[in-house]
Amino acid sequence: MLTIYIHNACNVLDFLPKSRRLIFFTRSVFGWFCSVLKMLARLASRRFLEIRQAFRQSSQASRSLSTALNYHLDTPDNNPDLPWEFSEANKQKVKEILSHYPSNYKQSAVIPLLDLAQQQHGGWLPVSAMNAVAKVIEVAPIRVYEVATFYSMFNRSKVGKYHLLVCGTTPCMIRGSREIEEALLNHLGVKRNEVTSDGLFSVGEMECMGCCVNAPMITVADYSNGSEGYTYNYYEDITPKRVIEIVEMLRRGEKLPPGTQNPKRIKSGPEGGNTTLLTDPKPPPCRDLDAC
């Protein structure tokens, strides 16, 4: 396009006096440049509208975690006009949390207060709850939004009463975490970050849970009893079969012991027991430990 434009301009230049050729050429190039900018602006505007429309049509599940796009769209059950406040019991917890910080550093309590609000609200944070936290710590709401959209521990759309998170970091992936997630999704009949029709379960992914020696593992955030009965437990040495058994136990309201699910292991010890370090280690010969 540029080549054709310059070629045509040069043909015109042949018929102009030398004194006007530079002016004509400058105006021609400038005109072409403006035309290109207008064309690019139209394309960018059209593309932006397409992307915006696609986001509006996407399901709420695609925006359920803070690792998703960091924006908010008002919905009937999540908008700033809905009233929200801490329960009477949690107001006492709020006071206790704030007591840990100097009075001029209330904003430092934003994470524990958001966590408490999430527990109270069934595992997710509506924008009105974030606004309530901002009011408590006396900051602009945007300061709370910045935290809630940064940390993946905060869910900004509904989750199940039992929110199951599969570790997706390398050690767990090598040990079969993808197969565990697939077994969960197929058994529950949902996609990642969707909630089952009965509202009991949702499945998400989480990065390193810090127990690679017992990989693969999941965590279960239990919101079934509100903030008073909230629990957050790790289940390690998981298999696709065992994770489905865990789901069904939770469905029946049974409480299973956290930690390793391999009966041949004790905590993070080797399967079958120790083969070395069977006795207490000998003290160093260079000094008297009893004298310390």
Rosetta silent file (secondary structure, phi, psi, omega in degrees, C-alpha in Angstrom):
SEQUENCE: MLTIYIHNACNVLDFLPKSRRLIFFTRSVFGWFCSVLKMLARLASRRFLEIRQAFRQSSQASRSLSTALNYHLDTPDNNPDLPWEFSEANKQKVKEILSHYPSNYKQSAVIPLLDLAQQQHGGWLPVSAMNAVAKVIEVAPIRVYEVATFYSMFNRSKVGKYHLLVCGTTPCMIRGSREIEEALLNHLGVKRNEVTSDGLFSVGEMECMGCCVNAPMITVADYSNGSEGYTYNYYEDITPKRVIEIVEMLRRGEKLPPGTQNPKRIKSGPEGGNTTLLTDPKPPPCRDLDAC
SCORE:     score description
SCORE:     0.000 S_00000001
   1 L     0.000  -46.031  179.412    0.000    0.000    0.000 S_00000001
   2 H   -63.242  -39.967 -178.819    2.770    2.428    0.907 S_00000001
   3 H   -62.167  -45.451  179.498    4.691    1.552   -2.280 S_00000001
   4 H   -62.941  -42.340 -178.423    1.703    2.284   -4.523 S_00000001
   5 H   -61.501  -46.103 -179.112    0.995    5.533   -2.668 S_00000001
   6 H   -65.563  -39.844 -179.889    4.601    6.768   -3.087 S_00000001
   7 H   -60.688  -45.196  179.407    4.658    5.693   -6.771 S_00000001
   8 H   -65.226  -38.868  179.220    1.522    7.722   -7.526 S_00000001
   9 H   -64.129  -38.210  179.792    2.886   10.718   -5.610 S_00000001
  10 H   -66.553  -36.025  177.003    6.105   10.616   -7.619 S_00000001
  11 H   -62.335  -38.216  178.652    4.147   10.656  -10.884 S_00000001
  12 H   -69.676  -36.869 -178.057    2.421   13.851   -9.723 S_00000001
  13 H   -59.144  -30.751 -178.315    5.725   15.397   -8.688 S_00000001
  14 L   -61.393  -24.874 -176.605    6.963   15.217  -12.290 S_00000001
  15 L   -98.658    1.218 -177.718    4.376   17.848  -13.303 S_00000001
  16 L  -103.357  149.552  173.881    5.054   20.263  -10.408 S_00000001
  17 L   -66.934  154.799 -174.939    7.664   23.021  -10.241 S_00000001
  18 H   -58.992  -31.742 -176.548   10.618   22.298   -7.963 S_00000001
  19 H   -67.710  -23.243 -177.098    9.546   24.946   -5.437 S_00000001
  20 H  -105.375   -5.772 -175.603    6.294   23.095   -4.680 S_00000001
  21 H   -65.661  -43.751 -178.426    7.520   19.488   -4.821 S_00000001
  22 H   -63.322  -42.483  179.578    8.750   19.319   -1.188 S_00000001
  23 H   -63.035  -45.303 -179.661    5.507   20.818    0.141 S_00000001
  24 H   -62.458  -44.665 -177.443    3.405   18.422   -1.898 S_00000001
  25 H   -64.015  -42.656  179.705    5.456   15.395   -0.886 S_00000001
  26 H   -61.876  -45.108  179.684    5.364   16.303    2.824 S_00000001
  27 H   -65.459  -36.533  179.998    1.606   16.788    2.769 S_00000001
  28 H   -65.163  -46.351  179.507    1.111   13.524    0.890 S_00000001
  29 H   -64.615  -42.101  178.652    3.160   11.486    3.354 S_00000001
  30 H   -62.853  -41.042  177.474    1.458   13.164    6.294 S_00000001
  31 H   -63.032  -41.325  177.791   -1.956   12.459    4.769 S_00000001
  32 H   -63.839  -42.036 -179.661   -1.055    8.826    4.229 S_00000001
  33 H   -61.783  -42.351  178.479    0.200    8.542    7.797 S_00000001
  34 H   -64.467  -38.627  178.345   -3.055   10.004    9.165 S_00000001
  35 H   -63.091  -41.642  178.736   -5.087    7.587    7.036 S_00000001
  36 H   -64.390  -42.886  179.098   -3.134    4.624    8.406 S_00000001
  37 H   -61.231  -42.776  178.563   -3.629    5.827   11.984 S_00000001
  38 H   -63.020  -40.754  178.730   -7.379    6.175   11.432 S_00000001
  39 H   -63.803  -44.768  178.708   -7.541    2.686    9.956 S_00000001
  40 H   -63.894  -37.573  178.435   -5.600    1.194   12.879 S_00000001
  41 H   -63.918  -41.549  177.911   -7.844    3.055   15.349 S_00000001
  42 H   -64.093  -42.431  179.086  -10.959    1.628   13.688 S_00000001
  43 H   -64.175  -42.940 -179.933   -9.507   -1.896   13.773 S_00000001
  44 H   -65.069  -41.128  179.269   -8.463   -1.551   17.416 S_00000001
  45 H   -63.708  -43.144  179.268  -11.874   -0.176   18.394 S_00000001
  46 H   -63.456  -43.127 -179.675  -13.659   -3.007   16.586 S_00000001
  47 H   -65.445  -39.565  179.075  -11.402   -5.608   18.208 S_00000001
  48 H   -61.454  -42.381  178.837  -11.908   -4.062   21.653 S_00000001
  49 H   -64.820  -37.749  177.863  -15.691   -4.240   21.258 S_00000001
  50 H   -63.943  -43.690 -179.933  -15.441   -7.894   20.186 S_00000001
  51 H   -65.376  -43.459  179.871  -13.323   -8.762   23.231 S_00000001
  52 H   -61.739  -42.019  179.045  -15.619   -6.840   25.568 S_00000001
  53 H   -65.085  -39.139  178.598  -18.674   -8.604   24.168 S_00000001
  54 H   -63.399  -40.517  178.861  -16.965  -11.982   24.540 S_00000001
  55 H   -65.243  -39.840 -179.261  -16.153  -11.236   28.194 S_00000001
  56 H   -65.825  -32.455 -178.165  -19.734  -10.187   28.884 S_00000001
  57 H   -85.066  -15.606 -178.655  -21.043  -13.415   27.373 S_00000001
  58 L   -67.783  153.179 -177.696  -18.525  -15.635   29.172 S_00000001
  59 L   -70.603  155.987  178.259  -19.772  -17.585   32.142 S_00000001
  60 H   -61.917  -26.733 -178.115  -19.240  -16.374   35.698 S_00000001
  61 H   -62.016  -31.323 -178.838  -17.171  -19.512   36.292 S_00000001
  62 H   -69.955  -10.021 -178.947  -14.395  -18.169   34.077 S_00000001
  63 H  -118.837   25.327 -169.633  -13.952  -15.278   36.537 S_00000001
  64 L   -78.610  -23.801 -177.063  -14.208  -17.231   39.772 S_00000001
  65 E  -116.353  161.766 -179.456  -10.657  -16.907   41.012 S_00000001
  66 L   -69.593  -14.525  176.041   -8.283  -14.024   41.467 S_00000001
  67 L   -77.901   -8.536  175.528   -5.985  -15.598   38.914 S_00000001
  68 L   -82.850 -174.138 -178.688   -8.650  -14.790   36.293 S_00000001
  69 L   -59.812  135.685 -173.078   -9.176  -11.362   34.738 S_00000001
  70 L   -90.046   72.903  176.480   -9.220   -8.722   37.438 S_00000001
  71 L  -145.822  168.488 -177.763  -12.469   -6.938   36.786 S_00000001
  72 L  -131.298  135.881  172.380  -16.007   -6.838   38.144 S_00000001
  73 L  -120.714  128.570  179.675  -19.392   -6.844   36.419 S_00000001
  74 L   -61.948  136.349  173.694  -22.490   -6.116   38.475 S_00000001
  75 E  -132.816  167.006 -179.040  -24.950   -9.010   38.778 S_00000001
  76 L   -57.091  -31.233 -178.593  -28.159   -9.345   40.820 S_00000001
  77 L  -104.745    9.722  179.381  -26.300  -11.198   43.579 S_00000001
  78 E  -153.273   85.473  177.049  -23.036   -9.236   43.403 S_00000001
  79 L  -152.037  158.064 -173.312  -23.246   -5.481   43.205 S_00000001
  80 L   -68.101  -10.983 -179.752  -22.361   -2.597   45.551 S_00000001
  81 L   -82.156  -13.768  179.426  -26.020   -1.774   46.266 S_00000001
  82 L   -76.311  131.318  179.261  -26.571   -5.016   48.177 S_00000001
  83 L   -69.723  143.891  177.482  -26.230   -4.539   51.964 S_00000001
  84 L  -154.190  134.143  173.631  -23.484   -6.524   53.678 S_00000001
  85 L  -152.639  159.902  177.799  -22.032   -6.424   57.178 S_00000001
  86 L   -66.829  145.861  175.140  -20.220   -8.742   59.545 S_00000001
  87 L   -66.556  165.665 -178.884  -22.365  -10.877   61.825 S_00000001
  88 H   -59.813  -41.979  179.105  -22.439  -10.026   65.518 S_00000001
  89 H   -64.134  -39.913 -178.510  -20.107  -12.922   66.315 S_00000001
  90 H   -75.302  -22.837  175.155  -17.711  -11.881   63.566 S_00000001
  91 H   -63.000  -34.235  175.643  -17.758   -8.248   64.691 S_00000001
  92 H   -68.372  -36.589  176.921  -16.047   -9.455   67.847 S_00000001
  93 H   -67.484  -35.709  177.512  -13.501  -11.283   65.701 S_00000001
  94 H   -60.337  -45.929  178.447  -12.957   -8.091   63.715 S_00000001
  95 H   -60.487  -40.630 -179.202  -12.109   -6.244   66.937 S_00000001
  96 H   -66.528  -40.418  178.082   -9.728   -9.014   67.940 S_00000001
  97 H   -64.226  -44.692 -179.037   -8.006   -8.939   64.533 S_00000001
  98 H   -64.904  -26.715 -178.990   -7.634   -5.143   64.620 S_00000001
  99 L   -66.713  -15.205 -179.793   -6.109   -5.342   68.103 S_00000001
 100 L   -80.232   -8.409 -173.842   -3.037   -6.985   66.548 S_00000001
 101 L  -125.058  149.632  174.128   -2.146   -3.807   64.655 S_00000001
 102 L   -58.641  149.944 -175.564   -1.401   -0.195   65.668 S_00000001
 103 H   -61.323  -26.863  178.888   -4.458    2.030   65.333 S_00000001
 104 H   -90.813    8.451  176.206   -2.809    4.004   62.529 S_00000001
 105 H  -128.924   40.338  179.054   -2.084    0.802   60.563 S_00000001
 106 H   -57.736  -32.984 -175.814   -5.576   -0.691   60.351 S_00000001
 107 H   -62.633  -17.796  177.678   -5.075   -1.351   56.654 S_00000001
 108 H   -67.507  -14.704 -179.173   -2.580   -4.079   57.564 S_00000001
 109 H   -89.371    9.155 -172.265   -5.555   -6.198   58.656 S_00000001
 110 H   -60.681  -41.266 -176.193   -7.021   -6.328   55.148 S_00000001
 111 H   -69.064  -51.053  177.869   -6.096   -9.978   54.432 S_00000001
 112 H   -62.631  -31.853  178.567   -7.434  -11.574   57.660 S_00000001
 113 H   -71.153  -39.479  175.503  -10.592   -9.432   57.427 S_00000001
 114 H   -63.968  -39.286  177.904  -11.192  -10.458   53.825 S_00000001
 115 H   -62.901  -42.399  178.049  -10.663  -14.080   54.840 S_00000001
 116 H   -64.334  -42.066  178.229  -13.219  -13.719   57.639 S_00000001
 117 H   -63.112  -39.420  178.845  -15.702  -12.081   55.259 S_00000001
 118 H   -65.131  -41.849  177.302  -15.220  -14.906   52.764 S_00000001
 119 H   -61.087  -43.152 -179.364  -15.865  -17.529   55.420 S_00000001
 120 H   -64.705  -34.516 -173.287  -19.047  -15.749   56.499 S_00000001
 121 L   -94.181   21.622  173.918  -20.297  -15.431   52.928 S_00000001
 122 L    78.148   25.068  172.652  -20.011  -19.103   52.036 S_00000001
 123 L   100.966    3.216  177.170  -16.581  -19.097   50.449 S_00000001
 124 L  -145.114  162.360 -172.992  -16.651  -16.093   48.136 S_00000001
 125 L  -113.764  106.334  170.615  -16.355  -12.303   48.317 S_00000001
 126 L   -73.751  161.538 -177.299  -19.041  -10.087   46.807 S_00000001
 127 H   -64.195  -29.923  178.999  -18.049   -6.504   46.096 S_00000001
 128 H   -68.076  -30.879  175.722  -20.276   -5.283   48.937 S_00000001
 129 H   -69.266  -38.870  176.424  -18.243   -7.388   51.406 S_00000001
 130 H   -62.978  -39.437  178.579  -15.032   -5.800   50.107 S_00000001
 131 H   -64.339  -36.932  178.855  -16.612   -2.381   50.589 S_00000001
 132 H   -65.266  -40.075  177.573  -17.514   -3.315   54.172 S_00000001
 133 H   -64.500  -41.907  178.422  -13.889   -4.303   54.850 S_00000001
 134 H   -59.502  -38.142  179.186  -12.696   -1.015   53.342 S_00000001
 135 H   -66.558  -39.215 -178.752  -15.003    0.847   55.711 S_00000001
 136 H   -64.596  -44.309 -175.564  -13.669   -1.038   58.731 S_00000001
 137 H   -93.647    3.903  172.363  -10.015   -0.318   57.959 S_00000001
 138 L    59.329   53.313  174.446  -10.786    3.209   56.708 S_00000001
 139 L  -131.770  167.041  174.664   -9.306    3.015   53.224 S_00000001
 140 L   -66.385  142.267 -178.741  -10.655    3.592   49.731 S_00000001
 141 H   -53.309  -33.190 -178.244  -12.435    0.479   48.377 S_00000001
 142 H   -59.522  -30.433  179.280   -9.914    0.205   45.533 S_00000001
 143 H   -66.011  -31.873  176.577   -7.220   -0.638   48.113 S_00000001
 144 H   -78.075  -40.353  177.837   -9.230   -3.682   49.144 S_00000001
 145 H   -58.490  -38.387 -179.332  -10.015   -4.649   45.558 S_00000001
 146 H   -59.137  -39.294 -179.899   -6.280   -4.639   44.814 S_00000001
 147 H   -74.115  -45.639 -176.315   -5.688   -7.268   47.492 S_00000001
 148 H   -64.497  -30.120  179.839   -8.741   -9.397   46.690 S_00000001
 149 L   -88.626   -8.705 -178.572   -7.832   -9.583   43.000 S_00000001
 150 L   -91.003  -42.775 -173.864   -4.174  -10.381   43.665 S_00000001
 151 L   -92.984  129.605 -177.535   -4.366  -13.396   45.981 S_00000001
 152 L   -72.177   -8.394  177.020   -5.863  -16.619   44.657 S_00000001
 153 L   -71.445  -15.417 -179.683   -7.130  -17.505   48.150 S_00000001
 154 L  -100.764  122.585  179.306   -9.974  -15.035   47.588 S_00000001
 155 E   -97.112  131.552 -176.511  -12.844  -16.219   45.401 S_00000001
 156 L  -108.894   13.420  166.931  -14.895  -13.518   43.722 S_00000001
 157 L  -146.595  170.753 -169.796  -17.771  -15.673   42.563 S_00000001
 158 L   -60.659  142.870  172.139  -19.680  -18.525   44.161 S_00000001
 159 L  -125.586  170.978  178.655  -17.984  -21.764   45.134 S_00000001
 160 L   -74.707  165.933  175.812  -19.375  -24.970   46.581 S_00000001
 161 L   -60.265  -30.974  172.366  -19.783  -25.626   50.283 S_00000001
 162 E  -115.392  108.437 -177.996  -16.801  -27.907   49.802 S_00000001
 163 E   -99.952  109.569 -175.984  -14.256  -26.171   47.580 S_00000001
 164 E   -96.243  126.224 -178.975  -11.686  -28.713   46.402 S_00000001
 165 E  -117.975  124.674 -179.430   -8.357  -27.386   45.140 S_00000001
 166 E   -97.325  129.991  177.563   -5.922  -29.644   43.285 S_00000001
 167 E   -68.580  128.807 -177.574   -2.237  -28.791   43.482 S_00000001
 168 L  -113.820   11.248 -178.688   -0.959  -28.166   39.956 S_00000001
 169 L   -78.662  165.285 -167.041    2.731  -27.497   40.581 S_00000001
 170 H   -49.916  -51.765 -177.876    5.430  -29.676   39.021 S_00000001
 171 H   -58.640  -42.234  178.862    5.948  -32.373   41.722 S_00000001
 172 H   -69.896  -35.789  179.053    2.218  -33.032   42.023 S_00000001
 173 H   -64.377  -42.301  178.430    1.773  -32.910   38.245 S_00000001
 174 H   -62.338  -33.455 -177.714    4.511  -35.501   37.777 S_00000001
 175 L   -89.094    6.232  170.806    2.776  -37.670   40.385 S_00000001
 176 L   108.070   23.628 -178.141   -0.610  -37.516   38.643 S_00000001
 177 H   -65.732  -31.461  178.931   -2.474  -34.370   39.720 S_00000001
 178 H   -64.715  -38.475  177.844   -3.980  -33.948   36.237 S_00000001
 179 H   -67.441  -34.658  177.986   -5.542  -37.407   36.458 S_00000001
 180 H   -67.002  -45.088  178.280   -6.902  -36.551   39.910 S_00000001
 181 H   -62.176  -42.755 -179.956   -8.495  -33.344   38.645 S_00000001
 182 H   -62.020  -41.164  177.920   -9.966  -35.188   35.655 S_00000001
 183 H   -62.761  -41.139  178.643  -11.437  -37.844   37.950 S_00000001
 184 H   -63.246  -49.426 -176.607  -12.995  -35.153   40.145 S_00000001
 185 H   -64.278  -41.186  178.916  -14.514  -33.204   37.250 S_00000001
 186 H   -66.685  -40.591 -178.753  -15.898  -36.310   35.580 S_00000001
 187 H   -67.168  -38.957 -177.392  -17.360  -37.634   38.829 S_00000001
 188 H   -87.992  -15.367  179.033  -19.011  -34.321   39.736 S_00000001
 189 L    70.360   36.957  179.745  -20.047  -33.473   36.179 S_00000001
 190 L  -132.446  170.189  169.669  -18.611  -29.942   36.217 S_00000001
 191 L   -98.780  170.189  178.824  -15.789  -27.949   34.676 S_00000001
 192 L   -58.230  134.043  178.899  -13.021  -26.296   36.635 S_00000001
 193 L    72.962    5.749  172.374  -14.385  -23.505   38.889 S_00000001
 194 L   -89.133  159.564  179.575  -18.012  -24.503   38.275 S_00000001
 195 E  -109.062  138.535  178.284  -20.367  -25.411   41.138 S_00000001
 196 L   -64.221  158.244 -174.723  -22.417  -28.595   41.177 S_00000001
 197 L   -61.466  -27.425  178.649  -26.178  -28.212   40.828 S_00000001
 198 L   -85.760   -1.160  177.559  -26.714  -29.067   44.506 S_00000001
 199 L    76.497    7.222 -174.640  -24.257  -26.338   45.547 S_00000001
 200 L   -83.461  -39.315 -169.068  -22.072  -28.787   47.460 S_00000001
 201 E  -129.329  147.948  167.505  -18.875  -28.983   45.420 S_00000001
 202 E  -145.490  154.083 -176.079  -16.600  -26.940   43.220 S_00000001
 203 E  -127.030  132.882  176.913  -13.146  -27.778   41.897 S_00000001
 204 E  -138.302 -179.283  177.480  -10.239  -25.425   41.274 S_00000001
 205 E  -115.871  147.525  178.921   -6.477  -25.471   40.930 S_00000001
 206 E  -136.913  145.543  176.479   -3.937  -24.149   43.387 S_00000001
 207 L   -81.377  178.118 -163.579   -0.217  -23.693   43.166 S_00000001
 208 L   -31.910  123.814  178.760    2.272  -25.338   45.530 S_00000001
 209 L   -95.638    0.690  170.655    0.729  -26.466   48.822 S_00000001
 210 L    79.470   24.514  176.624    4.134  -27.088   50.367 S_00000001
 211 L  -138.148   54.285 -174.000    4.054  -30.858   50.888 S_00000001
 212 H   -61.400  -26.445 -179.577    5.829  -32.141   47.800 S_00000001
 213 H   -66.124  -20.783  178.852    7.125  -35.200   49.656 S_00000001
 214 H  -112.263   26.256 -179.934    3.518  -36.436   49.837 S_00000001
 215 L   -66.059  149.562   -1.590    2.534  -35.489   46.290 S_00000001
 216 L   -86.135  163.602 -175.854   -0.011  -35.443   44.793 S_00000001
 217 E  -147.119  162.180  174.824   -2.346  -33.614   47.127 S_00000001
 218 E  -133.414  165.160  170.151   -5.536  -31.589   47.365 S_00000001
 219 E  -125.256  149.839  178.612   -7.001  -29.206   49.906 S_00000001
 220 E  -122.510  115.226  172.966  -10.636  -28.958   50.955 S_00000001
 221 E   -91.518  115.001 -174.948  -12.027  -25.625   52.122 S_00000001
 222 E   -99.530  105.108  178.614  -15.157  -26.507   54.122 S_00000001
 223 L  -103.329   12.602 -172.278  -17.670  -23.638   54.160 S_00000001
 224 L   -67.574  -20.478 -178.729  -20.632  -25.860   55.047 S_00000001
 225 L  -119.941   25.506  178.388  -20.890  -24.470   58.595 S_00000001
 226 L    68.174 -165.659 -177.139  -20.009  -20.814   58.007 S_00000001
 227 L   -69.437  -23.730 -179.223  -17.126  -19.049   59.668 S_00000001
 228 L   -70.135  -37.343 -177.401  -17.756  -20.812   62.987 S_00000001
 229 L  -109.242   18.074 -175.538  -17.135  -24.285   61.573 S_00000001
 230 L   -65.431  133.872  174.665  -14.753  -23.360   58.769 S_00000001
 231 E  -134.197  156.781 -178.436  -11.915  -25.816   58.144 S_00000001
 232 E  -143.763  100.257 -170.288   -9.124  -25.953   55.591 S_00000001
 233 E  -122.246  147.444  176.470   -7.427  -29.341   55.389 S_00000001
 234 E   -97.798  141.664  175.249   -4.796  -31.001   53.206 S_00000001
 235 E  -127.839  120.437 -168.518   -5.162  -34.540   51.903 S_00000001
 236 E  -114.550  168.451 -176.730   -1.956  -36.081   50.576 S_00000001
 237 L    52.774   49.484 -175.617   -0.855  -39.163   48.617 S_00000001
 238 L   -84.538  147.299  170.270   -4.101  -38.948   46.669 S_00000001
 239 L  -123.172  161.834  177.142   -5.135  -41.287   43.867 S_00000001
 240 H   -55.454  -37.834  178.842   -8.061  -40.860   41.435 S_00000001
 241 H   -67.747  -43.863 -176.673   -9.933  -43.591   43.294 S_00000001
 242 H   -68.191  -34.971 -177.563   -9.255  -42.088   46.713 S_00000001
 243 H   -67.780  -32.928  176.309  -10.297  -38.572   45.711 S_00000001
 244 H   -70.111  -37.325  176.113  -13.729  -39.838   44.649 S_00000001
 245 H   -62.494  -38.993  178.379  -14.044  -41.660   47.985 S_00000001
 246 H   -62.729  -44.103  178.643  -13.240  -38.366   49.752 S_00000001
 247 H   -58.031  -45.811 -177.420  -15.966  -36.568   47.791 S_00000001
 248 H   -69.484  -33.856  175.077  -18.561  -39.162   48.743 S_00000001
 249 H   -64.720  -41.927  177.042  -17.504  -39.070   52.403 S_00000001
 250 H   -64.758  -38.161  179.293  -17.933  -35.284   52.396 S_00000001
 251 H   -61.715  -35.655  179.509  -21.317  -35.670   50.720 S_00000001
 252 L   -82.808   -2.288  179.782  -22.415  -37.941   53.580 S_00000001
 253 L    82.043   14.334 -179.864  -21.139  -35.425   56.130 S_00000001
 254 L   -82.460  147.701  178.106  -18.329  -37.680   57.329 S_00000001
 255 L  -105.617  122.793 -179.560  -15.107  -36.200   58.623 S_00000001
 256 L  -108.549  150.450 -177.726  -11.945  -37.876   57.437 S_00000001
 257 L   -68.664  133.006  177.215   -8.496  -37.412   58.945 S_00000001
 258 L   -72.864  174.991  179.457   -6.308  -34.965   57.000 S_00000001
 259 E    98.159 -156.847 -176.843   -2.773  -35.727   55.917 S_00000001
 260 E   -63.888  139.873  177.079   -1.502  -38.727   54.015 S_00000001
 261 L  -103.812   11.542  176.582   -4.116  -41.077   52.599 S_00000001
 262 L   -96.317  111.408 -176.830   -1.570  -43.866   52.186 S_00000001
 263 L   -64.074  -13.323 -179.144   -2.064  -46.328   55.087 S_00000001
 264 L   -90.475    0.598 -179.711    1.539  -47.509   54.698 S_00000001
 265 L  -118.021  149.641  171.945    2.955  -44.086   55.560 S_00000001
 266 L  -113.344  110.598 -176.233    3.093  -42.132   58.813 S_00000001
 267 L    53.900 -119.053 -179.328    2.886  -38.429   58.009 S_00000001
 268 L  -103.689   16.267  179.069    5.773  -37.766   55.623 S_00000001
 269 L   -72.279  164.690 -178.244    7.763  -40.836   56.582 S_00000001
 270 L   -69.764  150.282  177.431    8.754  -43.462   54.004 S_00000001
 271 L   -62.429  128.914 -179.337    6.309  -46.180   53.030 S_00000001
 272 L    89.736   -4.264  178.488    6.904  -49.243   55.224 S_00000001
 273 L    98.412  171.517 -177.580    8.816  -47.275   57.876 S_00000001
 274 L   -67.813  144.761  171.702   12.369  -46.069   58.284 S_00000001
 275 L  -113.271   -9.562  175.463   15.263  -48.085   56.924 S_00000001
 276 L  -135.326  172.612 -179.463   17.922  -45.737   58.328 S_00000001
 277 L    51.812   50.736 -176.428   18.243  -43.538   61.419 S_00000001
 278 L   -83.268  -13.163  178.690   16.581  -46.222   63.521 S_00000001
 279 L  -127.878  170.603  176.971   18.095  -44.977   66.784 S_00000001
 280 L   -64.547  138.041 -179.641   18.780  -41.593   68.332 S_00000001
 281 L   -65.998  147.790  177.903   21.816  -39.982   66.711 S_00000001
 282 L   -71.459  143.139  178.703   25.024  -39.910   68.716 S_00000001
 283 L   -70.224  156.965  177.336   25.986  -36.502   70.141 S_00000001
 284 L   -65.350  139.341 -176.121   29.030  -34.747   68.698 S_00000001
 285 L   -75.607   -8.417 -171.467   32.189  -35.775   70.547 S_00000001
 286 L   -84.648  -13.103 -179.461   33.590  -32.248   70.615 S_00000001
 287 L  -154.733  161.905 -177.998   31.351  -30.826   73.366 S_00000001
 288 L   -91.041  108.380 -176.848   29.078  -31.683   76.260 S_00000001
 289 H   -66.930  -30.912 -178.602   25.469  -31.151   75.189 S_00000001
 290 H   -67.768  -19.996 -179.098   24.213  -31.431   78.787 S_00000001
 291 H   -84.095   -8.043 -178.181   26.270  -28.379   79.686 S_00000001
 292 L   -73.411    0.000    0.000   24.433  -26.192   77.148 S_00000001
